[in-house]
Amino acid sequence: MNALGIICFEGENAYISGLSDYRPVPAIAFMGRYRVIDFILSNMTNSRIDNVQVYCKEKPRNLIEHLGDGKHYNINSKRGKLRVLYGEKTFSSPLYNTDIANYMLNMQYIEDDANPFVIIAPSYFVYSFDFHDALKQHLDTKADITMLYTPSTDAKENYLGCDTLVLDKNRRVTGMDINKGSYKSRNISMECMIMTKKLFIDLVKKAAATSSLYWLKDAIRDSLEELTVIGYANHGFVACLNNLPEYYKISMELRDPEVSKQLFRPGWPIYTQTNDSCPTMFTETAKVHDSSVANGCLVKGTVNGSILSRNVTVCEGADIKDSIILPGAYIGENAKLDHVIVDKYAIVHHVKKLVGTDDAPVYVKRRDRI
């Protein structure tokens, strides 16, 4: 595909409290063996996009370590490249750390790319999608910008804080707003856009000249009357991981095979960095039901309706229910966890019971000991 893939970083409306304190949203562990960025990056590489730029807002170390040279994402190293880019200057305030500021600081890499089109998408939307069809519509309609969206009939409860699109009968975008949960039906913007590289550069420079606090979507909103912006509907599984309760809810939903097969489709692999560890060991005292368990775990206790990432230890007598345990965590004897998210390498052994809810899961900090 003759397009440059740009994975933009999370905006002010996407922050997974606790987990985001230690790494950017794209690098957060998801569903036991993946990172959040694996899904959009796999969509791009499966769509034969060989040049991908990943923009990181802050704390790039975990993201750089996970992405590596991109070979495990099936990027053709002879004609393609994966770059991790971020603002190397110090911003006087986090408000100035916008996507526009980072595009301007890395404009050389954008201008030097030979592809005539760009596909810009954030990492915190999780879905499986072939960009060929969207690019075909973009060319057929002669649109200036094609924006992906997902029609939702439960916008009062889901996609809160996400952008919404107002469409006319020809699917032209006439307005953009934020979903505050006031209406049941809304066209939820996936914040994914297709346009020519020239238009993208023009919009970035226009936004930079307009305001130091502008984001790309602000420049597009200002230009809706002069540009032809057409919506492209994605009717498949779409999730937005923009806060901790949503991260927890989507993780729990994907335990259901009927839901997960909408995301993990045959012939559409989700690539990630592999981990060469031993198979999980279940002892005679282990009881596991309705759960997703990654490799390298040692399970001696009870696990029900939960997700265990790699190399998790669950001691005898421990009872884990409806919880998410990230890599390397240790759950001690007789510990009771219900609606809990345990971050990497944390140890839970002195506290005997932690209980949260669907809307407010308990979060145990990375490397914490409780």
VOGU-3710 file (C-alpha; in Angstrom, 3 decimals, decimal comma):
1> mnalgiicfe> 0,000/0,000/0,000  1,404/3,410/-0,986  0,751/5,048/2,387  2,831/6,097/5,362  1,395/4,799/8,623  1,425/7,269/11,501  0,436/6,006/14,949  -0,245/9,135/16,953  -0,063/9,295/20,714  -2,922/9,601/23,155
11> genayisgls> -4,647/12,941/23,649  -5,908/14,553/26,814  -9,046/12,367/26,708  -7,109/9,082/26,980  -5,467/8,259/30,306  -5,553/4,865/32,020  -4,981/5,903/35,621  -2,325/3,920/37,460  -1,100/1,983/34,450  -0,259/5,193/32,557
21> dyrpvpaiaf> 1,949/6,367/35,420  4,682/3,948/34,372  4,390/3,707/30,591  2,519/5,325/27,676  -0,866/3,849/26,790  0,494/2,031/23,678  2,887/0,025/25,876  0,276/-1,160/28,413  -0,131/-4,946/28,603  -3,441/-6,234/27,260
31> mgryrvidfi> -5,143/-9,649/27,213  -2,243/-11,474/28,796  0,286/-11,458/25,971  -0,203/-8,271/23,936  0,426/-4,546/24,260  -2,240/-2,039/23,283  -0,261/-0,841/20,242  -0,059/-4,341/18,759  -3,553/-4,098/17,277  -3,260/-0,911/15,228
41> lsnmtnsrid> 0,303/-1,774/14,217  -0,802/-5,234/13,059  -3,652/-3,624/11,095  -1,110/-1,493/9,280  1,380/-4,245/8,538  -1,376/-6,692/7,510  -2,559/-3,956/5,100  0,946/-3,951/3,589  1,983/-0,624/5,043  5,755/-0,973/5,263
51> nvqvyckekp> 6,719/2,431/6,640  5,283/3,217/10,060  6,048/6,081/12,415  5,059/5,659/16,060  4,834/8,882/18,065  5,325/8,619/21,816  4,089/11,357/24,132  6,314/10,522/27,110  8,191/7,701/28,861  9,322/6,034/25,600
61> rnliehlgdg> 11,590/3,334/27,074  8,947/0,590/27,486  7,529/1,268/24,044  10,934/1,224/22,353  11,846/-2,051/24,072  8,608/-3,694/22,976  8,672/-2,535/19,348  12,342/-3,264/18,753  13,268/-3,114/15,067  9,761/-4,107/13,982
71> khyninskrg> 10,671/-7,520/12,564  8,115/-9,330/14,745  5,404/-7,158/13,154  6,262/-8,560/9,717  7,634/-5,245/8,479  9,751/-5,763/5,372  13,091/-4,317/6,447  14,361/-4,060/2,841  11,706/-1,583/1,712  10,138/-0,511/5,002
81> klrvlygekt> 11,000/0,860/8,414  9,498/1,281/11,865  10,463/4,480/13,664  9,630/5,544/17,217  9,547/9,340/17,332  8,965/11,816/20,144  9,631/15,430/20,987  13,254/15,733/22,056  12,756/19,228/23,450  11,488/19,999/26,945
91> fssplyntdi> 7,972/21,414/27,015  7,309/24,134/29,574  3,895/22,578/30,265  2,216/19,262/29,351  -0,383/21,343/27,491  2,228/22,117/24,828  3,037/18,437/24,252  0,535/18,023/21,408  0,598/15,807/18,345  1,150/18,918/16,189
101> anymlnmqyi> 4,218/19,928/18,211  5,707/16,472/17,746  4,932/16,342/14,034  6,674/19,687/13,605  9,735/18,471/15,522  9,935/15,381/13,298  8,777/16,967/10,036  11,923/15,866/8,215  10,956/12,177/8,529  7,458/12,908/7,211
111> eddanpfvii> 8,628/14,990/4,259  11,338/12,481/3,297  8,875/9,576/3,047  8,074/8,743/-0,580  4,478/7,567/-0,042  1,787/9,919/-1,417  -0,776/9,121/1,306  -0,766/8,984/5,102  -2,974/6,948/7,413  -3,055/8,456/10,898
121> apsyfvysfd> -4,506/6,439/13,785  -4,165/6,365/17,589  -3,060/3,246/19,417  -5,755/3,159/22,109  -8,529/2,052/19,734  -8,561/-1,741/19,471  -10,000/-3,330/16,322  -9,123/-5,449/13,272  -9,332/-3,595/9,977  -8,002/-3,773/6,416
131> fhdalkqhld> -7,161/-0,264/5,242  -7,342/-1,194/1,543  -11,133/-0,767/1,410  -11,025/2,594/3,152  -8,295/3,838/0,807  -10,333/2,660/-2,193  -13,345/4,660/-0,990  -11,056/7,633/-0,389  -9,921/7,517/-4,006  -13,375/6,790/-5,445
141> tkaditmlyt> -15,065/9,681/-3,604  -12,145/12,050/-4,260  -12,395/13,112/-0,628  -9,795/15,356/0,947  -9,958/13,321/4,161  -11,604/9,995/4,964  -12,386/9,470/8,660  -13,192/6,077/10,153  -16,079/5,848/12,577  -18,159/3,177/14,288
151> pstdakenyl> -21,940/3,619/14,647  -22,976/3,057/18,266  -26,442/2,572/19,725  -25,212/2,501/23,327  -23,239/5,740/23,424  -24,793/6,649/26,781  -22,715/3,924/28,454  -19,831/3,355/26,036  -17,194/5,457/24,264  -17,534/8,242/26,834
161> gcdtlvldkn> -15,078/11,054/26,148  -14,540/9,940/22,538  -15,023/12,263/19,587  -18,244/11,962/17,593  -18,974/12,820/13,962  -22,037/14,565/12,547  -22,714/13,198/9,047  -25,077/14,330/6,308  -26,937/11,924/3,991  -23,819/11,578/1,827
171> rrvtgmdink> -21,669/10,715/4,870  -19,872/14,028/4,669  -18,617/15,151/8,076  -20,299/18,436/8,970  -19,441/18,589/12,656  -17,348/17,066/15,434  -18,216/16,840/19,119  -17,411/14,868/22,270  -19,552/12,001/23,532  -20,764/13,032/26,984
181> gsyksrnism> -23,279/10,214/27,282  -26,277/12,422/26,503  -27,538/10,443/23,513  -28,021/6,754/22,822  -26,955/6,729/19,174  -23,762/8,385/18,009  -21,187/7,977/15,255  -18,012/7,454/17,267  -14,872/8,734/15,597  -12,055/6,194/15,597
191> ecmimtkklf> -9,677/9,152/15,154  -8,261/7,367/12,111  -7,826/9,478/8,975  -6,646/9,001/5,396  -5,355/11,928/3,351  -2,539/12,891/1,026  0,798/13,553/2,634  0,763/17,068/1,207  -2,574/17,906/2,861  -1,386/16,389/6,125
201> idlvkkaaat> 1,733/18,583/6,132  -0,345/21,650/5,248  -2,769/20,976/8,115  0,066/20,411/10,591  1,732/23,690/9,646  -1,611/25,519/9,692  -2,369/24,202/13,188  1,107/25,143/14,436  0,642/28,676/13,115  -2,840/28,986/14,640
211> sslywlkdai> -2,123/27,926/18,217  0,620/26,233/20,220  -2,101/24,175/21,923  -3,773/22,920/18,731  -4,110/19,241/17,899  -4,610/17,859/14,393  -8,303/17,306/15,016  -8,659/21,012/15,877  -7,238/21,978/12,485  -9,599/19,538/10,751
221> rdsleeltvi> -12,602/20,855/12,690  -11,732/24,389/11,599  -11,503/23,226/7,961  -14,726/21,189/7,647  -16,388/23,772/5,392  -13,494/24,090/2,954  -12,433/20,417/2,890  -14,441/17,396/1,807  -14,286/15,055/4,795  -16,110/11,742/4,258
231> gyanhgfvac> -16,880/9,122/6,900  -16,145/5,412/6,492  -18,176/3,116/8,767  -16,527/0,203/10,541  -19,244/-2,183/11,750  -16,863/-4,660/13,389  -15,596/-4,848/16,957  -14,220/-1,501/18,112  -13,077/-0,677/21,639  -11,521/2,482/23,030
241> lnnlpeyyki> -9,157/2,030/25,978  -9,229/5,617/27,215  -9,621/5,070/30,977  -9,140/2,388/33,628  -12,780/1,180/33,898  -12,965/0,857/30,089  -9,671/-1,040/30,002  -11,049/-3,413/32,619  -14,454/-3,806/30,939  -13,076/-4,548/27,463
251> smelrdpevs> -10,585/-7,040/28,880  -13,389/-8,908/30,644  -15,579/-8,896/27,526  -12,832/-10,417/25,397  -12,721/-13,499/27,628  -15,900/-14,549/25,813  -14,892/-16,558/22,699  -17,870/-15,144/20,758  -16,586/-11,621/21,400  -12,891/-12,339/20,953
261> kqlfrpgwpi> -13,356/-13,971/17,552  -14,655/-10,608/16,269  -11,233/-9,128/17,088  -8,964/-12,111/16,481  -10,008/-13,028/12,955  -8,712/-15,945/10,866  -6,034/-14,824/8,432  -5,534/-11,542/10,273  -2,774/-12,175/12,843  -2,119/-9,816/15,743
271> ytqtndscpt> 1,656/-9,593/16,028  3,532/-9,000/19,246  6,949/-9,540/20,755  7,311/-13,216/21,570  8,436/-14,479/24,950  10,352/-17,744/25,076  9,227/-19,091/28,435  8,048/-22,458/29,684  4,397/-23,573/29,524  2,123/-22,692/32,432
281> mftetakvhd> 2,091/-25,249/35,247  -1,184/-26,102/37,015  -0,769/-28,114/40,221  -3,309/-30,538/41,695  -4,677/-27,766/43,927  -5,311/-25,384/41,011  -8,869/-24,572/39,932  -9,181/-22,442/36,787  -12,449/-21,495/35,088  -13,458/-19,047/32,355
291> ssvangclvk> -10,012/-17,429/32,314  -7,206/-16,527/29,954  -3,797/-17,697/31,170  -0,553/-16,861/29,353  2,596/-18,982/29,323  5,164/-19,113/32,106  2,654/-19,034/34,988  2,571/-21,196/38,092  -0,981/-21,701/39,343  -1,689/-23,453/42,632
301> gtvngsilsr> -4,824/-21,566/43,685  -8,245/-20,682/42,253  -8,646/-18,444/39,193  -12,139/-17,578/37,982  -13,108/-15,174/35,176  -9,672/-13,551/35,136  -6,700/-12,791/32,888  -3,210/-13,883/33,898  -0,295/-12,457/31,939  3,058/-14,160/31,505
311> nvtvcegadi> 5,076/-15,443/34,463  2,411/-14,858/37,124  2,528/-16,911/40,322  -0,699/-17,837/42,146  0,014/-19,585/45,417  -2,071/-22,293/47,077  -5,220/-20,981/48,736  -5,256/-17,784/46,699  -8,613/-16,932/45,107  -8,609/-14,607/42,068
321> kdsiilpgay> -11,971/-13,556/40,638  -12,748/-11,175/37,755  -9,258/-9,677/37,909  -6,349/-8,798/35,621  -2,854/-9,810/36,691  -0,002/-8,300/34,682  3,362/-10,004/33,969  5,561/-11,182/36,798  3,066/-10,507/39,606  3,025/-12,741/42,692
331> igenakldhv> -0,234/-13,582/44,483  0,520/-15,110/47,865  -1,190/-17,821/49,877  -4,841/-17,252/50,808  -4,980/-13,805/49,155  -8,478/-12,973/47,861  -8,732/-10,684/44,821  -12,048/-9,605/43,308  -12,165/-6,963/40,521  -8,489/-6,097/40,956
341> ivdkyaivhh> -5,813/-5,030/38,449  -2,340/-5,998/39,667  0,493/-4,270/37,808  3,803/-5,855/36,777  6,028/-7,453/39,427  3,705/-6,488/42,299  3,509/-8,810/45,300  0,205/-9,342/47,125  0,666/-11,527/50,171  0,076/-9,669/53,453
351> vkklvgtdda> -3,322/-8,232/52,527  -5,878/-11,031/52,560  -8,697/-9,412/50,592  -9,007/-6,732/47,910  -12,425/-6,044/46,379  -13,364/-3,567/43,637  -16,265/-3,127/41,220  -16,790/-3,023/37,449  -16,759/0,782/37,491  -13,966/1,088/40,044
361> pvyvkrrdri> -11,546/-1,846/39,973  -8,830/-1,804/42,619  -5,403/-1,008/41,161  -2,184/-2,351/42,706  0,855/-0,339/41,620  3,810/-1,680/39,670  6,383/-3,394/41,913  4,243/-2,619/44,941  4,261/-4,934/47,932  1,049/-5,242/49,935
//
